[in-house]
């Protein structure tokens, strides 16, 4: 028997910091879950101490949610409780029903709105009234592991069926804490009528875009969401100079005592961004909506965004001819976008962890379920056999190529101290402030927040 109900999270938010990787609109994170068509991701946000995740405009990493008061439904007599958003609840309901019937279980699906999901998880699981299984962005992982609310997962031989970047995204040290099912990242969208050939370098892209602007063909040279600073969306260009947030140790952990913004590579990137603002290639005036409308209407030859934006672009510009490809290198290295992952998690407080893990390993870890999840919300499957099955989709293939060299948005709690200073630094660059001073000040703010 399965019960399905809706959870209304009434959040009296004293100070809300949203989570990552994006779904419907893009807002600078995104712990990503900048993010999860158009949901945001992998989460979303803006200069408020966050960046994307999925299920929100851009995929984002965020700082820990502040105090909230949340009204949630109890477990009742359910053997297993699932917390899912409406899209995933619909896709998984038949699979959950089959699992319940075959094992004689009473299960409950509670649909949880994205707004408040992360807070509800952190608050409710330790009480014993939370879910046994839930789905969320990968950038929650470090915080959840630190709080002791998620159980490790052993995929065994099945691990070879998963995108290694996705597994990395849901790992802390050498332990896996989630079953990833989708990944996402930004890429370059190019209007093939305005620009028939792909630019080989970012400098060539800039030259083409500014020439089109100067001749009056377009008015937005590069449609990338820049409002309020855009570390998530700008990351491919930043990494092309060798830039990083925190370096990684040999065991995969992050060395948060070293901040990359004022390393030589970060300062080189800051100098380049200053020049792009000065030339008009980048602008703080470009919001998510302007990014959509300008590219869809042909008023921008290029855009940088993720798969969450494609349905809106194609709806607004049904006759638009465009391709999706990697952001060309701005420095001497290939561009590396942030990768966001959506994943299943098991509560460490669950009294039925064995059942929950059985469901994930035997019912989710299958080509059929992974295809159902993809069809419900097209995102590149983390499950390699399913990715190969749907790889003919040009949107999927384009973003896949754009993210081939990507790296996971760091899943550590310390990222909560990063995005506000970093976002503010880009705003200051757009106002003509000195690049070295600006990024050095931002790095020092991060160090001060982390006590390092």
C-alpha positions in Angstrom: 0.0 0.0 0.0 1.3 3.4 -0.9 0.1 6.8 0.3 0.9 9.9 -1.6 0.4 13.3 -0.2 1.8 16.8 -0.5 4.0 18.5 2.0 3.4 22.2 2.4 6.6 23.7 3.9 5.5 26.8 5.6 8.8 28.5 6.1 9.0 31.5 8.4 12.4 32.3 7.1 14.5 34.4 9.3 17.4 34.2 6.8 17.1 31.8 3.9 19.9 30.7 1.8 18.7 28.6 -1.1 20.4 25.6 -2.5 22.1 24.7 -5.7 21.9 23.5 -9.5 18.7 25.2 -11.5 15.4 24.3 -13.0 13.2 27.0 -14.3 15.1 30.2 -14.2 18.6 30.9 -13.7 19.8 32.8 -10.8 23.2 32.7 -9.5 23.3 29.9 -7.5 22.9 27.5 -7.6 24.1 24.8 -5.1 23.4 24.2 -8.4 21.4 22.3 -6.9 22.4 25.1 -9.6 21.6 23.5 -10.8 17.7 20.8 -12.4 14.0 21.4 -19.1 13.7 24.1 -16.9 13.3 23.5 -13.2 17.8 24.8 -11.5 21.4 23.0 -10.8 22.0 20.3 -8.8 19.5 24.6 -6.2 20.1 28.5 -7.1 20.8 31.8 -5.8 22.5 35.1 -6.0 24.8 37.4 -4.1 23.5 36.3 -0.7 26.1 33.8 -0.1 25.1 31.2 -2.7 25.4 30.0 -6.2 23.7 27.4 -8.2 22.4 23.7 -7.9 19.7 22.1 -9.8 16.1 23.0 -9.8 16.6 26.6 -10.1 17.9 28.8 -12.7 21.4 28.0 -12.5 22.8 25.3 -10.9 24.6 26.6 -6.8 26.5 26.1 -3.7 25.2 27.7 -0.7 25.8 28.4 2.9 23.9 26.4 5.5 20.2 27.3 5.8 19.4 29.6 8.6 16.7 28.9 11.3 13.3 28.2 9.9 10.0 26.9 11.2 8.7 24.1 9.0 5.4 22.3 9.1 5.7 18.7 7.8 3.6 15.6 7.7 4.7 12.7 9.9 5.5 9.2 8.8 2.4 7.6 10.1 2.8 3.8 9.9 4.8 3.8 6.7 7.7 1.4 6.4 9.5 3.7 4.0 8.9 7.4 3.3 10.1 9.2 0.1 10.5 12.9 -0.2 10.4 14.0 -3.8 9.4 16.9 -5.9 6.3 16.6 -8.1 8.3 15.7 -11.3 10.3 12.9 -9.7 7.3 11.7 -7.6 5.3 11.1 -10.8 8.2 9.3 -12.5 9.0 7.1 -9.6 5.5 6.3 -8.3 5.0 3.1 -10.4 8.5 1.9 -9.4 7.8 2.5 -5.8 4.5 0.8 -6.1 6.1 -2.3 -7.6 8.7 -2.4 -4.8 6.0 -2.1 -2.1 3.8 -4.8 -3.7 6.7 -7.2 -4.1 7.9 -6.8 -0.6 4.6 -6.3 1.2 5.4 -2.8 2.4 3.5 0.2 3.3 5.2 3.2 1.7 4.5 6.9 1.5 5.5 9.5 -1.1 5.4 13.0 0.1 5.8 15.7 -2.5 8.0 18.5 -1.2 8.2 21.9 -2.9 11.8 22.8 -3.9 11.5 26.0 -1.8 12.4 24.8 1.7 13.3 21.2 0.8 16.9 21.5 2.0 15.9 23.1 5.3 13.2 20.5 5.9 15.7 17.7 5.3 18.2 19.1 7.8 15.6 19.8 10.4 13.4 16.8 10.2 15.7 13.7 9.6 17.3 13.9 13.1 13.8 13.8 14.7 13.0 10.4 13.1 10.0 11.9 11.3 11.9 12.6 8.1 12.2 10.6 4.9 14.1 7.3 4.5 14.9 8.3 0.9 15.0 11.7 -0.7 16.5 13.3 -3.8 18.6 16.5 -3.9 21.5 18.3 -5.3 25.0 17.0 -4.7 26.3 20.2 -3.1 24.3 19.4 0.0 26.4 16.4 0.6 29.2 17.9 2.7 26.8 19.6 5.0 24.7 16.5 5.4 27.7 14.3 6.1 28.9 16.8 8.7 25.5 16.7 10.3 25.4 12.9 10.2 22.1 12.6 8.4 23.0 10.6 5.3 24.2 7.0 5.1 27.0 5.8 2.9 26.1 3.7 -0.2 28.2 0.9 -1.6 27.5 0.5 -5.3 29.9 -2.4 -5.6 30.5 -3.5 -9.2 27.6 -1.2 -10.4 29.9 1.8 -9.8 31.4 1.2 -13.2 28.1 2.1 -14.8 28.2 5.7 -13.5 29.8 8.8 -14.7 33.0 9.2 -12.5 32.4 12.9 -12.2 28.9 12.2 -10.8 30.3 9.7 -8.3 32.9 12.3 -7.3 30.2 14.9 -6.8 28.4 12.8 -4.1 31.5 11.5 -2.4 33.2 12.9 0.7 36.8 11.6 0.9 36.7 8.1 -0.4 33.1 7.3 0.7 30.0 7.6 -1.5 26.9 9.1 0.0 24.4 9.2 -2.8 23.2 7.4 -5.9 23.6 10.0 -8.7 21.1 9.9 -11.6 21.7 13.1 -13.6 24.3 15.7 -14.2 24.2 19.2 -15.7 26.5 22.1 -16.6 26.5 25.2 -18.7 27.7 25.4 -22.3 28.0 27.9 -25.1 24.9 28.4 -27.3 25.7 29.7 -30.7 23.3 31.2 -33.2 24.4 29.4 -36.4 22.7 32.0 -38.7 24.7 34.9 -37.1 27.9 32.9 -36.5 28.2 29.9 -38.9 31.5 28.6 -37.5 32.5 28.0 -33.9 35.1 30.4 -32.6 38.3 28.6 -31.7 39.1 30.9 -28.8 37.2 33.2 -26.4 39.1 36.1 -28.0 37.7 35.2 -31.3 34.2 35.0 -29.8 34.7 38.5 -28.4 35.8 39.9 -31.7 32.8 38.4 -33.5 30.3 39.4 -30.9 31.5 43.0 -30.6 31.7 43.4 -34.4 28.1 42.3 -34.7 27.1 44.8 -32.0 29.1 47.6 -33.6 27.4 47.1 -37.0 24.0 47.1 -35.3 23.1 43.5 -36.0 22.7 42.7 -32.3 22.7 44.6 -29.0 23.7 41.9 -26.6 27.2 40.5 -27.5 27.1 37.6 -25.0 23.9 36.6 -23.3 25.2 35.2 -20.0 23.3 35.9 -16.8 25.6 38.4 -15.1 23.2 40.3 -12.7 24.7 40.5 -9.2 27.9 38.7 -10.2 27.9 35.3 -11.8 30.7 33.0 -10.5 28.8 29.9 -11.6 28.2 31.0 -15.2 31.6 32.6 -15.5 33.4 29.6 -14.2 34.4 28.1 -17.6 36.3 31.3 -18.5 37.8 31.5 -15.0 39.1 28.0 -15.1 40.6 28.6 -18.5 43.2 30.7 -16.8 43.9 27.8 -14.4 41.6 29.4 -11.8 40.1 27.3 -8.9 38.1 27.8 -5.7 40.0 25.5 -3.3 42.8 23.0 -4.4 42.1 19.3 -3.9 44.3 16.9 -1.9 45.3 13.5 -3.2 42.4 11.8 -1.3 39.8 14.1 -3.0 39.2 16.4 -0.1 39.5 20.2 -0.5 42.2 22.3 1.1 40.1 25.2 2.3 43.1 27.0 3.8 44.1 27.9 0.2 41.7 30.2 -1.7 42.2 30.4 -5.4 40.8 33.9 -6.2 44.0 35.7 -5.4 46.4 33.0 -6.7 48.2 34.1 -9.9 45.7 32.1 -12.0 42.7 33.8 -10.3 44.2 37.2 -10.7 44.9 36.6 -14.4 41.2 35.7 -14.8 40.2 38.9 -12.9 42.2 41.0 -15.3 40.5 39.3 -18.2 37.0 39.8 -16.8 37.8 43.5 -16.2 38.6 43.8 -19.8 35.4 42.0 -20.9 33.3 44.4 -18.8 35.1 47.4 -20.2 34.5 46.2 -23.8 30.8 45.5 -23.2 31.1 41.8 -23.9 29.8 41.2 -20.3 27.2 43.2 -18.5 25.6 43.2 -15.0 22.4 44.3 -16.8 21.9 40.8 -18.3 19.3 39.0 -16.1 18.1 35.4 -16.7 15.1 36.7 -18.6 17.2 39.0 -20.8 19.5 36.1 -21.5 16.5 34.0 -22.7 14.8 36.8 -24.7 17.9 38.2 -26.4 19.3 34.9 -27.5 15.9 33.5 -28.6 15.1 36.6 -30.6 18.4 36.7 -32.4 19.6 39.8 -30.5 22.5 37.9 -29.1 24.8 35.7 -31.1 26.0 33.7 -28.1 24.6 32.6 -24.7 26.1 30.7 -21.8 23.5 28.7 -19.9 22.5 25.2 -19.0 19.8 22.6 -20.1 17.2 24.1 -17.7 16.9 27.1 -20.1 16.5 25.2 -23.4 12.7 24.8 -23.2 12.2 28.5 -22.6 14.6 29.5 -25.4 13.0 27.1 -28.0 9.5 28.3 -26.9 10.4 32.0 -27.3 12.4 31.3 -30.5 10.8 28.4 -32.3 12.6 29.2 -35.6 16.0 29.8 -34.0 18.9 27.8 -35.3 21.6 27.2 -32.7 24.0 24.6 -31.5 25.4 23.8 -28.0 29.2 23.5 -27.7 32.0 23.9 -25.2 32.9 27.5 -24.1 36.1 28.2 -26.1 39.3 28.7 -24.0 39.9 32.2 -22.8 43.3 31.5 -21.3 45.9 28.8 -22.0 43.8 25.9 -20.7 40.5 24.3 -21.7 37.4 25.7 -20.1 35.9 23.7 -17.2 32.3 24.4 -16.1 31.0 23.4 -12.8 29.2 20.0 -12.9 26.0 19.6 -10.8 24.5 16.2 -9.9 21.1 15.1 -8.7 21.2 12.2 -6.4 19.2 9.8 -4.2 20.1 9.8 -0.5 19.3 7.5 2.4 18.7 8.9 5.9 21.2 7.6 8.5 18.3 7.9 11.0 16.1 5.5 9.0 15.1 2.4 10.9 14.8 0.6 7.6 18.1 1.5 5.9 18.5 -2.0 4.5 15.1 -1.7 2.7 16.0 1.8 1.5 19.3 0.6 0.1 17.6 -2.4 -1.5 15.3 0.0 -3.3 18.1 2.1 -4.6 20.4 -0.7 -5.7 17.7 -3.0 -7.1 15.0 -0.7 -8.4 16.7 2.7 -9.1 20.0 1.3 -10.3 18.4 0.0 -13.5 18.2 1.2 -17.1 14.4 1.3 -16.9 14.3 3.7 -13.9 17.1 5.9 -15.2 15.3 6.2 -18.5 12.0 7.1 -16.8 13.8 9.8 -14.8 15.4 11.2 -17.9 12.1 11.3 -19.8 10.5 13.1 -16.9 13.1 15.8 -16.9 15.8 15.7 -19.6 19.2 16.0 -18.0 22.3 14.0 -18.9 22.0 10.7 -17.2 24.7 9.8 -14.7 24.0 6.2 -15.5 26.2 5.5 -18.5 24.0 2.8 -20.3 21.1 5.3 -20.2 23.3 8.2 -21.4 24.4 6.1 -24.3 20.8 5.2 -25.1 19.7 8.8 -25.4 23.0 10.3 -26.7 21.4 11.1 -30.0 19.6 14.0 -28.5 21.6 17.0 -29.8 20.9 19.1 -26.7 22.2 16.3 -24.5 25.2 15.7 -26.7 26.0 19.4 -26.8 26.0 19.9 -23.1 27.8 16.6 -22.7 30.6 17.9 -24.8 30.6 21.2 -23.0 31.0 19.4 -19.7 33.5 16.8 -20.7 36.3 18.6 -18.9 34.1 19.9 -16.1 34.6 19.5 -12.3 32.0 19.1 -9.6 30.8 22.1 -7.8 32.5 21.6 -4.4 30.0 19.8 -2.1 31.7 21.1 1.1 29.9 23.4 3.7 32.7 26.0 3.3 31.3 27.0 -0.1 28.7 28.9 1.9 31.4 31.5 2.5 32.5 31.8 -1.1 29.8 32.9 -3.4 28.8 36.3 -1.9 32.4 37.7 -1.8 33.1 36.2 -5.3 29.8 37.6 -6.7 30.5 41.0 -5.2 33.9 41.0 -6.8 32.5 40.6 -10.3 30.1 43.5 -9.6 33.1 45.6 -8.5 35.0 44.7 -11.6 32.0 45.8 -13.8 32.3 49.2 -12.0 35.9 49.6 -13.0 37.6 48.6 -9.8 41.2 47.3 -9.9 41.1 43.5 -10.6 44.0 42.6 -8.3 42.7 44.5 -5.4 39.1 43.3 -5.9 39.9 39.6 -6.1 42.4 39.8 -3.3 39.9 41.5 -1.1 37.3 38.8 -1.9 39.8 36.1 -1.1 40.6 37.7 2.2 36.8 37.9 3.0 36.5 34.2 2.4 39.5 33.5 4.6 38.1 35.6 7.4 34.8 33.8 7.2 36.5 30.4 7.3 38.9 31.5 10.0 41.9 30.6 7.9 
